[in-house]
Amino acid sequence: MNIKRIFGSILTVLGIAGLIYAAVLFANSNGGTHNIKAVIIYCILGLIFFVSGISLVRTVRDD
Protein backbone atom coordinates (compact mmCIF):
# COMPACT_ATOMS: atom_id res chain seq x y z
CA MET A 1 0.00 0.00 0.00
CA ASN A 2 1.18 3.43 -0.82
CA ILE A 3 0.82 5.92 2.03
CA LYS A 4 0.73 8.95 -0.29
CA ARG A 5 -2.12 7.48 -2.32
CA ILE A 6 -4.10 6.73 0.87
CA PHE A 7 -3.46 10.26 2.16
CA GLY A 8 -4.58 11.67 -1.20
CA SER A 9 -7.79 9.65 -0.99
CA ILE A 10 -8.45 10.92 2.53
CA LEU A 11 -7.87 14.52 1.42
CA THR A 12 -10.23 14.03 -1.50
CA VAL A 13 -12.99 12.67 0.74
CA LEU A 14 -12.50 15.53 3.22
CA GLY A 15 -12.69 18.01 0.36
CA ILE A 16 -15.93 16.52 -0.91
CA ALA A 17 -17.36 16.59 2.62
CA GLY A 18 -16.36 20.24 3.01
CA LEU A 19 -17.98 21.19 -0.28
CA ILE A 20 -21.17 19.34 0.61
CA TYR A 21 -21.27 21.01 4.03
CA ALA A 22 -20.79 24.43 2.38
CA ALA A 23 -23.68 23.67 0.02
CA VAL A 24 -25.91 22.66 2.94
CA LEU A 25 -25.03 25.85 4.82
CA PHE A 26 -25.70 27.89 1.69
CA ALA A 27 -29.09 26.25 1.15
CA ASN A 28 -30.13 26.81 4.78
CA SER A 29 -28.82 30.39 5.12
CA ASN A 30 -31.04 33.40 5.44
CA GLY A 31 -28.48 35.99 4.40
CA GLY A 32 -26.63 36.80 7.61
CA THR A 33 -22.98 37.82 7.37
CA HIS A 34 -21.93 35.05 9.77
CA ASN A 35 -23.46 32.40 7.49
CA ILE A 36 -21.89 33.86 4.35
CA LYS A 37 -18.43 33.86 5.95
CA ALA A 38 -18.85 30.24 7.05
CA VAL A 39 -19.97 29.19 3.57
CA ILE A 40 -16.98 30.91 1.96
CA ILE A 41 -14.51 29.40 4.45
CA TYR A 42 -15.85 25.85 4.08
CA CYS A 43 -16.00 26.17 0.31
CA ILE A 44 -12.38 27.37 0.05
CA LEU A 45 -11.10 24.70 2.43
CA GLY A 46 -13.10 22.02 0.62
CA LEU A 47 -11.69 23.11 -2.74
CA ILE A 48 -8.12 23.14 -1.41
CA PHE A 49 -8.45 19.66 0.11
CA PHE A 50 -10.19 18.27 -2.97
CA VAL A 51 -7.69 19.64 -5.48
CA SER A 52 -4.65 18.64 -3.42
CA GLY A 53 -6.05 15.14 -2.86
CA ILE A 54 -6.80 14.60 -6.54
CA SER A 55 -3.38 15.88 -7.60
CA LEU A 56 -1.65 13.69 -5.01
CA VAL A 57 -3.48 10.59 -6.22
CA ARG A 58 -2.71 11.39 -9.86
CA THR A 59 1.00 12.12 -9.41
CA VAL A 60 1.92 9.11 -7.26
CA ARG A 61 3.09 6.20 -9.41
CA ASP A 62 2.62 2.55 -8.59
CA ASP A 63 5.88 0.63 -8.76
N, CA, C and O atoms as CSV, one atom per row, in Angstrom:
chain,resi,resn,atom,element,x,y,z
A,1,MET,N,N,0.839,-1.182,0.000
A,1,MET,CA,C,0.000,0.000,0.000
A,1,MET,C,C,0.880,1.240,0.000
A,1,MET,O,O,1.920,1.299,0.656
A,2,ASN,N,N,0.437,2.194,-0.736
A,2,ASN,CA,C,1.177,3.428,-0.823
A,2,ASN,C,C,0.546,4.471,0.099
A,2,ASN,O,O,-0.632,4.801,-0.038
A,3,ILE,N,N,1.328,4.979,1.025
A,3,ILE,CA,C,0.818,5.920,2.027
A,3,ILE,C,C,0.374,7.230,1.378
A,3,ILE,O,O,-0.628,7.812,1.794
A,4,LYS,N,N,1.102,7.702,0.364
A,4,LYS,CA,C,0.730,8.952,-0.286
A,4,LYS,C,C,-0.611,8.822,-1.005
A,4,LYS,O,O,-1.413,9.756,-0.998
A,5,ARG,N,N,-0.854,7.683,-1.617
A,5,ARG,CA,C,-2.121,7.480,-2.315
A,5,ARG,C,C,-3.278,7.415,-1.317
A,5,ARG,O,O,-4.359,7.937,-1.591
A,6,ILE,N,N,-3.061,6.782,-0.168
A,6,ILE,CA,C,-4.099,6.729,0.874
A,6,ILE,C,C,-4.368,8.125,1.425
A,6,ILE,O,O,-5.521,8.506,1.625
A,7,PHE,N,N,-3.305,8.886,1.669
A,7,PHE,CA,C,-3.457,10.256,2.164
A,7,PHE,C,C,-4.179,11.124,1.137
A,7,PHE,O,O,-4.994,11.968,1.508
A,8,GLY,N,N,-3.888,10.927,-0.147
A,8,GLY,CA,C,-4.583,11.666,-1.195
A,8,GLY,C,C,-6.061,11.325,-1.238
A,8,GLY,O,O,-6.898,12.198,-1.465
A,9,SER,N,N,-6.383,10.064,-1.021
A,9,SER,CA,C,-7.793,9.655,-0.994
A,9,SER,C,C,-8.519,10.273,0.198
A,9,SER,O,O,-9.665,10.704,0.078
A,10,ILE,N,N,-7.852,10.313,1.339
A,10,ILE,CA,C,-8.449,10.921,2.534
A,10,ILE,C,C,-8.685,12.413,2.310
A,10,ILE,O,O,-9.737,12.940,2.672
A,11,LEU,N,N,-7.702,13.094,1.711
A,11,LEU,CA,C,-7.873,14.520,1.421
A,11,LEU,C,C,-9.017,14.751,0.446
A,11,LEU,O,O,-9.774,15.711,0.592
A,12,THR,N,N,-9.148,13.890,-0.536
A,12,THR,CA,C,-10.228,14.032,-1.503
A,12,THR,C,C,-11.591,13.871,-0.832
A,12,THR,O,O,-12.511,14.642,-1.105
A,13,VAL,N,N,-11.721,12.889,0.029
A,13,VAL,CA,C,-12.987,12.672,0.735
A,13,VAL,C,C,-13.297,13.841,1.663
A,13,VAL,O,O,-14.448,14.268,1.754
A,14,LEU,N,N,-12.285,14.364,2.352
A,14,LEU,CA,C,-12.501,15.526,3.217
A,14,LEU,C,C,-12.900,16.753,2.403
A,14,LEU,O,O,-13.726,17.551,2.844
A,15,GLY,N,N,-12.319,16.903,1.227
A,15,GLY,CA,C,-12.687,18.011,0.356
A,15,GLY,C,C,-14.124,17.915,-0.115
A,15,GLY,O,O,-14.843,18.913,-0.138
A,16,ILE,N,N,-14.543,16.715,-0.491
A,16,ILE,CA,C,-15.934,16.519,-0.913
A,16,ILE,C,C,-16.876,16.805,0.249
A,16,ILE,O,O,-17.916,17.438,0.069
A,17,ALA,N,N,-16.512,16.340,1.437
A,17,ALA,CA,C,-17.358,16.593,2.617
A,17,ALA,C,C,-17.446,18.089,2.918
A,17,ALA,O,O,-18.514,18.587,3.272
A,18,GLY,N,N,-16.341,18.798,2.782
A,18,GLY,CA,C,-16.355,20.243,3.006
A,18,GLY,C,C,-17.219,20.975,2.001
A,18,GLY,O,O,-17.941,21.905,2.360
A,19,LEU,N,N,-17.153,20.564,0.744
A,19,LEU,CA,C,-17.980,21.194,-0.284
A,19,LEU,C,C,-19.461,20.896,-0.072
A,19,LEU,O,O,-20.308,21.765,-0.275
A,20,ILE,N,N,-19.769,19.680,0.331
A,20,ILE,CA,C,-21.174,19.340,0.608
A,20,ILE,C,C,-21.686,20.125,1.809
A,20,ILE,O,O,-22.818,20.611,1.802
A,21,TYR,N,N,-20.856,20.250,2.838
A,21,TYR,CA,C,-21.270,21.011,4.026
A,21,TYR,C,C,-21.482,22.484,3.681
A,21,TYR,O,O,-22.414,23.110,4.186
A,22,ALA,N,N,-20.621,23.043,2.820
A,22,ALA,CA,C,-20.794,24.428,2.383
A,22,ALA,C,C,-22.093,24.585,1.604
A,22,ALA,O,O,-22.786,25.592,1.750
A,23,ALA,N,N,-22.426,23.600,0.779
A,23,ALA,CA,C,-23.678,23.666,0.021
A,23,ALA,C,C,-24.889,23.592,0.942
A,23,ALA,O,O,-25.884,24.279,0.715
A,24,VAL,N,N,-24.811,22.764,1.977
A,24,VAL,CA,C,-25.915,22.659,2.940
A,24,VAL,C,C,-26.072,23.962,3.703
A,24,VAL,O,O,-27.192,24.429,3.910
A,25,LEU,N,N,-24.953,24.558,4.128
A,25,LEU,CA,C,-25.035,25.847,4.821
A,25,LEU,C,C,-25.606,26.928,3.905
A,25,LEU,O,O,-26.395,27.768,4.339
A,26,PHE,N,N,-25.202,26.900,2.640
A,26,PHE,CA,C,-25.701,27.890,1.691
A,26,PHE,C,C,-27.209,27.730,1.468
A,26,PHE,O,O,-27.934,28.721,1.371
A,27,ALA,N,N,-27.668,26.498,1.388
A,27,ALA,CA,C,-29.087,26.250,1.154
A,27,ALA,C,C,-29.926,26.641,2.366
A,27,ALA,O,O,-31.075,27.055,2.212
A,28,ASN,N,N,-29.371,26.517,3.561
A,28,ASN,CA,C,-30.127,26.815,4.776
A,28,ASN,C,C,-29.882,28.215,5.317
A,28,ASN,O,O,-30.383,28.545,6.392
A,29,SER,N,N,-29.125,29.053,4.607
A,29,SER,CA,C,-28.815,30.388,5.123
A,29,SER,C,C,-29.941,31.354,4.798
A,29,SER,O,O,-30.673,31.201,3.820
A,30,ASN,N,N,-30.048,32.367,5.672
A,30,ASN,CA,C,-31.037,33.397,5.436
A,30,ASN,C,C,-30.376,34.750,5.223
A,30,ASN,O,O,-31.010,35.786,5.425
A,31,GLY,N,N,-29.126,34.754,4.823
A,31,GLY,CA,C,-28.483,35.993,4.399
A,31,GLY,C,C,-27.647,36.704,5.440
A,31,GLY,O,O,-27.161,37.801,5.165
A,32,GLY,N,N,-27.454,36.148,6.605
A,32,GLY,CA,C,-26.629,36.803,7.614
A,32,GLY,C,C,-25.156,36.772,7.240
A,32,GLY,O,O,-24.709,35.878,6.521
A,33,THR,N,N,-24.402,37.754,7.730
A,33,THR,CA,C,-22.979,37.821,7.373
A,33,THR,C,C,-22.193,36.661,7.980
A,33,THR,O,O,-21.207,36.207,7.401
A,34,HIS,N,N,-22.627,36.183,9.140
A,34,HIS,CA,C,-21.935,35.045,9.766
A,34,HIS,C,C,-22.070,33.800,8.897
A,34,HIS,O,O,-21.105,33.054,8.734
A,35,ASN,N,N,-23.238,33.570,8.345
A,35,ASN,CA,C,-23.459,32.400,7.490
A,35,ASN,C,C,-22.686,32.500,6.191
A,35,ASN,O,O,-22.153,31.498,5.715
A,36,ILE,N,N,-22.611,33.680,5.611
A,36,ILE,CA,C,-21.890,33.859,4.350
A,36,ILE,C,C,-20.405,33.610,4.557
A,36,ILE,O,O,-19.761,32.979,3.718
A,37,LYS,N,N,-19.853,34.098,5.664
A,37,LYS,CA,C,-18.432,33.864,5.953
A,37,LYS,C,C,-18.153,32.377,6.145
A,37,LYS,O,O,-17.133,31.876,5.671
A,38,ALA,N,N,-19.037,31.673,6.825
A,38,ALA,CA,C,-18.854,30.238,7.046
A,38,ALA,C,C,-18.924,29.476,5.728
A,38,ALA,O,O,-18.142,28.552,5.504
A,39,VAL,N,N,-19.845,29.852,4.864
A,39,VAL,CA,C,-19.974,29.187,3.565
A,39,VAL,C,C,-18.709,29.396,2.747
A,39,VAL,O,O,-18.205,28.455,2.134
A,40,ILE,N,N,-18.194,30.611,2.732
A,40,ILE,CA,C,-16.980,30.910,1.960
A,40,ILE,C,C,-15.787,30.143,2.511
A,40,ILE,O,O,-14.998,29.593,1.743
A,41,ILE,N,N,-15.647,30.100,3.827
A,41,ILE,CA,C,-14.515,29.402,4.447
A,41,ILE,C,C,-14.572,27.911,4.156
A,41,ILE,O,O,-13.566,27.322,3.758
A,42,TYR,N,N,-15.738,27.287,4.347
A,42,TYR,CA,C,-15.854,25.847,4.083
A,42,TYR,C,C,-15.670,25.526,2.603
A,42,TYR,O,O,-15.103,24.489,2.259
A,43,CYS,N,N,-16.137,26.395,1.741
A,43,CYS,CA,C,-15.996,26.171,0.308
A,43,CYS,C,C,-14.520,26.248,-0.108
A,43,CYS,O,O,-14.055,25.411,-0.881
A,44,ILE,N,N,-13.794,27.230,0.390
A,44,ILE,CA,C,-12.376,27.369,0.052
A,44,ILE,C,C,-11.570,26.200,0.605
A,44,ILE,O,O,-10.733,25.635,-0.098
A,45,LEU,N,N,-11.818,25.836,1.858
A,45,LEU,CA,C,-11.100,24.697,2.434
A,45,LEU,C,C,-11.441,23.394,1.709
A,45,LEU,O,O,-10.558,22.571,1.469
A,46,GLY,N,N,-12.702,23.206,1.364
A,46,GLY,CA,C,-13.100,22.018,0.623
A,46,GLY,C,C,-12.430,21.943,-0.739
A,46,GLY,O,O,-11.984,20.875,-1.160
A,47,LEU,N,N,-12.360,23.079,-1.428
A,47,LEU,CA,C,-11.689,23.109,-2.737
A,47,LEU,C,C,-10.201,22.809,-2.617
A,47,LEU,O,O,-9.647,22.072,-3.433
A,48,ILE,N,N,-9.554,23.376,-1.605
A,48,ILE,CA,C,-8.118,23.136,-1.412
A,48,ILE,C,C,-7.856,21.663,-1.124
A,48,ILE,O,O,-6.958,21.065,-1.717
A,49,PHE,N,N,-8.635,21.072,-0.215
A,49,PHE,CA,C,-8.452,19.661,0.108
A,49,PHE,C,C,-8.739,18.777,-1.099
A,49,PHE,O,O,-8.000,17.830,-1.369
A,50,PHE,N,N,-9.811,19.086,-1.824
A,50,PHE,CA,C,-10.194,18.266,-2.967
A,50,PHE,C,C,-9.133,18.311,-4.063
A,50,PHE,O,O,-8.734,17.271,-4.587
A,51,VAL,N,N,-8.682,19.500,-4.406
A,51,VAL,CA,C,-7.689,19.636,-5.479
A,51,VAL,C,C,-6.362,19.013,-5.084
A,51,VAL,O,O,-5.732,18.337,-5.898
A,52,SER,N,N,-5.924,19.227,-3.845
A,52,SER,CA,C,-4.649,18.638,-3.420
A,52,SER,C,C,-4.744,17.119,-3.342
A,52,SER,O,O,-3.781,16.427,-3.672
A,53,GLY,N,N,-5.876,16.592,-2.914
A,53,GLY,CA,C,-6.051,15.143,-2.864
A,53,GLY,C,C,-6.048,14.517,-4.242
A,53,GLY,O,O,-5.403,13.492,-4.461
A,54,ILE,N,N,-6.763,15.127,-5.173
A,54,ILE,CA,C,-6.801,14.604,-6.538
A,54,ILE,C,C,-5.417,14.665,-7.180
A,54,ILE,O,O,-5.001,13.716,-7.844
A,55,SER,N,N,-4.708,15.766,-6.989
A,55,SER,CA,C,-3.381,15.875,-7.597
A,55,SER,C,C,-2.392,14.907,-6.958
A,55,SER,O,O,-1.500,14.403,-7.641
A,56,LEU,N,N,-2.533,14.639,-5.669
A,56,LEU,CA,C,-1.647,13.686,-5.011
A,56,LEU,C,C,-1.903,12.274,-5.506
A,56,LEU,O,O,-0.961,11.508,-5.707
A,57,VAL,N,N,-3.155,11.923,-5.703
A,57,VAL,CA,C,-3.479,10.589,-6.216
A,57,VAL,C,C,-2.980,10.435,-7.657
A,57,VAL,O,O,-2.482,9.372,-8.029
A,58,ARG,N,N,-3.112,11.483,-8.462
A,58,ARG,CA,C,-2.712,11.394,-9.859
A,58,ARG,C,C,-1.198,11.343,-10.046
A,58,ARG,O,O,-0.718,10.675,-10.962
A,59,THR,N,N,-0.438,12.036,-9.196
A,59,THR,CA,C,1.005,12.124,-9.414
A,59,THR,C,C,1.792,10.952,-8.819
A,59,THR,O,O,2.931,10.713,-9.219
A,60,VAL,N,N,1.206,10.226,-7.877
A,60,VAL,CA,C,1.920,9.105,-7.262
A,60,VAL,C,C,1.858,7.914,-8.208
A,60,VAL,O,O,0.782,7.526,-8.664
A,61,ARG,N,N,3.011,7.343,-8.496
A,61,ARG,CA,C,3.092,6.201,-9.412
A,61,ARG,C,C,3.149,4.904,-8.627
A,61,ARG,O,O,3.740,4.841,-7.549
A,62,ASP,N,N,2.535,3.882,-9.173
A,62,ASP,CA,C,2.623,2.547,-8.592
A,62,ASP,C,C,3.835,1.837,-9.158
A,62,ASP,O,O,3.994,1.751,-10.376
A,63,ASP,N,N,4.671,1.340,-8.307
A,63,ASP,CA,C,5.875,0.626,-8.756
A,63,ASP,C,C,5.741,-0.859,-8.581
A,63,ASP,O,O,6.663,-1.606,-8.909
